[in-house]
Amino acid sequence: MVGNGLTGRSALVTGSTGGIGFAIAERLAANGCAVAIHGLAPADDGIALAADLAARHDVAVAYHHADLSSPDGVEELLHSLGQAPDILVNNAVVRHLIPIEVMTPAEWEADLAVNLSAPFHAIRLALPSMRARGWGRIINMSSVYGLFATAGRVGYVTTKTALIGLTRAVAMETIQDGITCNALCPGSTPTPAIEARITAGMLARGESDREAAIRDFLAGKQPTRRFVQPEAVAAMVAFLCSPAGDDITGATLPMDGGWSAS
């Protein structure tokens, strides 16, 4: 099966205690990869999550708590792994969904630090080992909002757009080293925050048809009018890590139900 054959490889997936990040960690573990999951969850919760994942897929899984808002935090995370990963998935994100004139300097700096600087630092720290091994996969999780803008997300739009530039630059610097670097741009996924908005809207309108409410929520966005499932994004990551992905590098891959094409 495409995407298998990762036995003996190791991966770090940042921001992976839930959502797309956890789906990616699960898929890589299912394909035989040892996985480091990362987040800000309490240690007991993270350790339990890692143990469950390890038991279900018979691979090594460890939880790492780290604040990625500073270079020191990123460095501590990479050093805690013992050995730099073969696969690095930069998925951790901060979102401030507010207009620019009410965004504080601290909120702006937090978006830059976690969404853009943390991937930069993780990549620079992981690359020497990848080069030495002659193999590496870097996947940066951008967004459909890395392809175009919308109001009220200035920090998110800016950092997700810049992440695509970082991806291209790293791809060019590693083109002869057996390393690939690509960006994925998912559209709307069923996050807890979005699910809460849909539920609140249904209650306000007295609706009971959840599928219809989802289609209404996605109207004017994703032409498919269905969510992009985290498992589909995870499958794309696994594909990029497989031999089929050897010559895919510097790419920006939308997974948005036709949103960016419309």
Kinemage of the C-alpha trace (Angstrom):
@kinemage 1
@onewidth
@group {chain A} dominant
@subgroup {mainchain}
@vectorlist {calphas} color= white
{ca met a 1} P 0.000 0.000 0.000
{ca val a 2} L 1.297 3.505 -0.770
{ca gly a 3} L 2.427 5.147 2.438
{ca asn a 4} L 3.598 1.941 4.156
{ca gly a 5} L 7.231 1.013 4.674
{ca leu a 6} L 8.100 3.473 7.460
{ca thr a 7} L 9.290 0.820 9.886
{ca gly a 8} L 12.531 2.023 11.426
{ca arg a 9} L 11.747 5.674 10.711
{ca ser a 10} L 10.981 8.254 13.390
{ca ala a 11} L 8.653 11.237 13.278
{ca leu a 12} L 7.929 14.354 15.271
{ca val a 13} L 4.470 15.847 14.816
{ca thr a 14} L 4.029 19.150 16.629
{ca gly a 15} L 0.611 20.068 17.938
{ca ser a 16} L -0.514 16.453 17.809
{ca thr a 17} L -2.676 15.737 20.842
{ca gly a 18} L -5.825 16.195 18.754
{ca gly a 19} L -7.271 17.128 15.377
{ca ile a 20} L -5.168 16.923 12.222
{ca gly a 21} L -1.946 16.515 14.199
{ca phe a 22} L -3.183 13.440 16.033
{ca ala a 23} L -4.581 11.946 12.813
{ca ile a 24} L -1.130 12.357 11.230
{ca ala a 25} L 0.600 10.781 14.235
{ca glu a 26} L -1.841 7.875 14.112
{ca arg a 27} L -1.331 7.277 10.390
{ca leu a 28} L 2.462 7.351 10.682
{ca ala a 29} L 2.308 4.976 13.655
{ca ala a 30} L 0.018 2.641 11.691
{ca asn a 31} L 2.649 2.608 8.943
{ca gly a 32} L 5.317 1.436 11.380
{ca cys a 33} L 6.914 4.746 12.311
{ca ala a 34} L 8.056 5.585 15.839
{ca val a 35} L 6.267 8.808 16.726
{ca ala a 36} L 6.860 11.707 19.080
{ca ile a 37} L 3.607 13.497 19.768
{ca his a 38} L 3.737 17.011 21.139
{ca gly a 39} L 1.426 19.469 22.826
{ca leu a 40} L 0.614 21.486 25.922
{ca ala a 41} L -1.631 18.882 27.543
{ca pro a 42} L -0.884 17.848 31.137
{ca ala a 43} L 1.778 15.160 31.307
{ca asp a 44} L -0.601 12.411 32.497
{ca asp a 45} L -3.008 13.046 29.626
{ca gly a 46} L -0.250 13.146 27.028
{ca ile a 47} L 1.429 10.003 28.352
{ca ala a 48} L -1.890 8.129 28.316
{ca leu a 49} L -2.536 9.244 24.743
{ca ala a 50} L 0.917 8.061 23.678
{ca ala a 51} L 0.503 4.717 25.449
{ca asp a 52} L -2.808 4.057 23.729
{ca leu a 53} L -1.335 4.893 20.323
{ca ala a 54} L 1.670 2.664 20.968
{ca ala a 55} L -0.493 -0.258 22.074
{ca arg a 56} L -2.797 -0.040 19.068
{ca his a 57} L 0.009 0.094 16.496
{ca asp a 58} L 2.869 -1.731 18.252
{ca val a 59} L 5.368 1.093 17.765
{ca ala a 60} L 7.243 3.415 20.096
{ca val a 61} L 5.259 6.555 20.891
{ca ala a 62} L 6.301 9.244 23.370
{ca tyr a 63} L 4.632 12.450 24.512
{ca his a 64} L 6.649 15.667 24.752
{ca his a 65} L 5.292 18.772 26.464
{ca ala a 66} L 6.914 21.923 25.083
{ca asp a 67} L 6.101 25.582 24.591
{ca leu a 68} L 7.134 26.468 21.048
{ca ser a 69} L 6.745 30.218 21.465
{ca ser a 70} L 10.500 30.658 21.985
{ca pro a 71} L 13.598 29.262 20.243
{ca asp a 72} L 14.643 27.716 23.551
{ca gly a 73} L 11.385 25.781 23.735
{ca val a 74} L 11.851 24.393 20.232
{ca glu a 75} L 15.453 23.470 20.995
{ca glu a 76} L 14.440 21.708 24.209
{ca leu a 77} L 11.823 19.726 22.289
{ca leu a 78} L 14.276 18.566 19.609
{ca his a 79} L 16.913 17.693 22.172
{ca ser a 80} L 14.399 15.726 24.261
{ca leu a 81} L 13.955 13.325 21.333
{ca gly a 82} L 17.504 12.044 21.734
{ca gln a 83} L 17.905 11.869 17.971
{ca ala a 84} L 16.512 14.241 15.355
{ca pro a 85} L 13.515 12.740 13.529
{ca asp a 86} L 13.482 11.367 9.994
{ca ile a 87} L 10.075 13.002 9.486
{ca leu a 88} L 9.172 16.446 10.793
{ca val a 89} L 5.576 17.644 10.602
{ca asn a 90} L 5.182 21.280 11.667
{ca asn a 91} L 1.540 21.393 12.686
{ca ala a 92} L 1.380 23.404 15.930
{ca val a 93} L -0.580 26.624 15.500
{ca val a 94} L -1.870 29.692 17.310
{ca arg a 95} L -4.958 31.503 16.019
{ca his a 96} L -6.153 34.992 16.919
{ca leu a 97} L -9.290 35.552 14.851
{ca ile a 98} L -9.550 39.298 15.339
{ca pro a 99} L -9.166 42.448 13.196
{ca ile a 100} L -5.721 44.011 12.948
{ca glu a 101} L -6.637 47.194 14.832
{ca val a 102} L -7.569 45.267 17.986
{ca met a 103} L -4.751 42.734 17.757
{ca thr a 104} L -2.179 43.357 20.473
{ca pro a 105} L 1.571 43.257 19.846
{ca ala a 106} L 1.759 40.199 22.119
{ca glu a 107} L -0.836 38.332 20.045
{ca trp a 108} L 0.960 39.222 16.814
{ca glu a 109} L 4.295 38.038 18.225
{ca ala a 110} L 2.692 34.797 19.438
{ca asp a 111} L 1.376 34.047 15.941
{ca leu a 112} L 4.782 34.698 14.418
{ca ala a 113} L 6.589 32.651 17.062
{ca val a 114} L 4.500 29.470 16.978
{ca asn a 115} L 3.247 29.447 13.390
{ca leu a 116} L 6.433 30.516 11.603
{ca ser a 117} L 9.527 30.778 13.796
{ca ala a 118} L 8.971 27.396 15.484
{ca pro a 119} L 8.927 25.549 12.115
{ca phe a 120} L 12.083 27.437 11.092
{ca his a 121} L 13.915 26.450 14.271
{ca ala a 122} L 12.692 22.837 14.156
{ca ile a 123} L 13.846 22.511 10.546
{ca arg a 124} L 17.296 24.018 11.155
{ca leu a 125} L 17.809 21.695 14.123
{ca ala a 126} L 16.575 18.554 12.332
{ca leu a 127} L 18.354 19.088 9.002
{ca pro a 128} L 21.920 18.105 9.961
{ca ser a 129} L 20.822 14.594 10.952
{ca met a 130} L 18.578 14.278 7.904
{ca arg a 131} L 21.489 15.251 5.659
{ca ala a 132} L 23.781 12.763 7.430
{ca arg a 133} L 21.256 9.971 6.875
{ca gly a 134} L 20.575 11.013 3.287
{ca trp a 135} L 16.824 10.938 3.889
{ca gly a 136} L 14.249 13.229 5.413
{ca arg a 137} L 10.687 14.429 5.043
{ca ile a 138} L 9.484 17.859 6.170
{ca ile a 139} L 5.798 18.701 5.938
{ca asn a 140} L 4.664 22.192 6.904
{ca met a 141} L 0.970 22.544 7.645
{ca ser a 142} L -0.118 25.746 5.966
{ca ser a 143} L -3.783 26.430 5.204
{ca val a 144} L -6.152 27.479 2.486
{ca tyr a 145} L -5.543 30.904 4.048
{ca gly a 146} L -1.928 30.598 2.997
{ca leu a 147} L -3.229 30.828 -0.586
{ca phe a 148} L -5.521 33.838 -0.183
{ca ala a 149} L -6.687 36.203 2.528
{ca thr a 150} L -9.808 36.843 4.541
{ca ala a 151} L -10.751 39.486 7.096
{ca gly a 152} L -10.129 39.076 10.792
{ca arg a 153} L -7.187 36.670 10.573
{ca val a 154} L -4.183 38.876 9.900
{ca gly a 155} L -1.725 36.868 12.003
{ca tyr a 156} L -2.940 33.534 10.693
{ca val a 157} L -3.003 34.598 7.041
{ca thr a 158} L 0.438 36.199 7.280
{ca thr a 159} L 2.147 33.265 8.950
{ca lys a 160} L 0.507 30.565 6.836
{ca thr a 161} L 1.498 32.459 3.678
{ca ala a 162} L 5.080 32.879 4.893
{ca leu a 163} L 5.232 29.182 5.761
{ca ile a 164} L 4.817 28.405 2.056
{ca gly a 165} L 7.834 30.598 1.295
{ca leu a 166} L 9.848 28.810 3.969
{ca thr a 167} L 8.840 25.484 2.421
{ca arg a 168} L 10.073 26.486 -1.029
{ca ala a 169} L 13.358 27.856 0.290
{ca val a 170} L 14.107 24.730 2.329
{ca ala a 171} L 13.209 22.498 -0.634
{ca met a 172} L 15.764 24.296 -2.800
{ca glu a 173} L 18.467 24.016 -0.124
{ca thr a 174} L 17.934 20.251 0.294
{ca ile a 175} L 17.225 19.273 -3.308
{ca gln a 176} L 20.302 17.007 -3.603
{ca asp a 177} L 20.176 15.508 -0.116
{ca gly a 178} L 17.368 12.941 -0.240
{ca ile a 179} L 15.167 15.364 1.710
{ca thr a 180} L 11.825 16.752 0.617
{ca cys a 181} L 9.936 19.720 2.026
{ca asn a 182} L 6.299 20.372 1.162
{ca ala a 183} L 3.363 22.409 2.429
{ca leu a 184} L -0.203 21.166 2.816
{ca cys a 185} L -3.081 23.642 2.678
{ca pro a 186} L -6.222 22.106 4.192
{ca gly a 187} L -9.577 23.818 3.976
{ca ser a 188} L -12.184 23.609 6.727
{ca thr a 189} L -11.857 20.584 8.982
{ca pro a 190} L -14.228 19.532 11.782
{ca thr a 191} L -12.365 21.153 14.666
{ca pro a 192} L -14.028 21.447 18.098
{ca ala a 193} L -14.338 25.229 17.613
{ca ile a 194} L -16.111 24.849 14.262
{ca glu a 195} L -18.335 22.074 15.594
{ca ala a 196} L -19.355 24.374 18.450
{ca arg a 197} L -20.236 27.152 15.983
{ca ile a 198} L -22.381 24.782 13.936
{ca thr a 199} L -24.166 23.489 17.040
{ca ala a 200} L -24.780 27.029 18.300
{ca gly a 201} L -26.181 28.024 14.911
{ca met a 202} L -28.497 25.025 14.847
{ca leu a 203} L -29.811 25.849 18.310
{ca ala a 204} L -30.334 29.501 17.392
{ca arg a 205} L -32.315 28.564 14.268
{ca gly a 206} L -34.113 25.606 15.785
{ca glu a 207} L -32.604 23.217 13.222
{ca ser a 208} L -32.087 19.474 13.650
{ca asp a 209} L -30.449 18.470 10.346
{ca arg a 210} L -26.741 18.569 11.113
{ca glu a 211} L -25.614 17.670 7.590
{ca ala a 212} L -27.664 20.550 6.196
{ca ala a 213} L -26.158 22.876 8.802
{ca ile a 214} L -22.661 21.811 7.736
{ca arg a 215} L -23.480 22.436 4.087
{ca asp a 216} L -24.795 25.896 4.984
{ca phe a 217} L -21.673 26.635 7.045
{ca leu a 218} L -19.406 25.708 4.137
{ca ala a 219} L -21.454 27.498 1.482
{ca gly a 220} L -19.288 30.035 -0.321
{ca lys a 221} L -16.150 28.255 0.879
{ca gln a 222} L -15.587 24.620 -0.017
{ca pro a 223} L -17.578 23.787 -3.164
{ca thr a 224} L -17.950 20.184 -1.949
{ca arg a 225} L -19.819 21.531 1.092
{ca arg a 226} L -18.266 18.843 3.258
{ca phe a 227} L -15.393 19.006 5.693
{ca val a 228} L -11.892 17.916 4.818
{ca gln a 229} L -11.349 14.962 7.128
{ca pro a 230} L -8.180 14.876 9.254
{ca glu a 231} L -7.631 11.277 8.152
{ca ala a 232} L -7.401 12.418 4.522
{ca val a 233} L -4.725 14.970 5.408
{ca ala a 234} L -2.885 12.273 7.347
{ca ala a 235} L -3.016 9.964 4.325
{ca met a 236} L -1.429 12.691 2.201
{ca val a 237} L 1.393 13.069 4.728
{ca ala a 238} L 1.981 9.310 4.589
{ca phe a 239} L 1.999 9.456 0.791
{ca leu a 240} L 4.633 12.200 0.814
{ca cys a 241} L 6.745 10.058 3.153
{ca ser a 242} L 6.477 7.029 0.867
{ca pro a 243} L 8.697 6.285 -2.159
{ca ala a 244} L 5.953 7.799 -4.324
{ca gly a 245} L 6.821 11.156 -2.754
{ca asp a 246} L 10.540 11.059 -3.511
{ca asp a 247} L 10.295 13.655 -6.290
{ca ile a 248} L 7.639 15.879 -4.717
{ca thr a 249} L 9.399 18.789 -3.050
{ca gly a 250} L 8.772 22.512 -2.769
{ca ala a 251} L 5.110 21.824 -3.514
{ca thr a 252} L 2.079 23.610 -2.094
{ca leu a 253} L -0.746 21.086 -2.041
{ca pro a 254} L -4.314 22.316 -1.458
{ca met a 255} L -6.727 19.925 0.222
{ca asp a 256} L -9.750 22.182 0.264
{ca gly a 257} L -12.594 20.645 -1.727
{ca gly a 258} L -11.997 22.999 -4.629
{ca trp a 259} L -12.080 26.147 -2.471
{ca ser a 260} L -8.860 27.636 -3.890
{ca ala a 261} L -9.908 26.752 -7.434
{ca ser a 262} L -13.272 28.504 -7.302
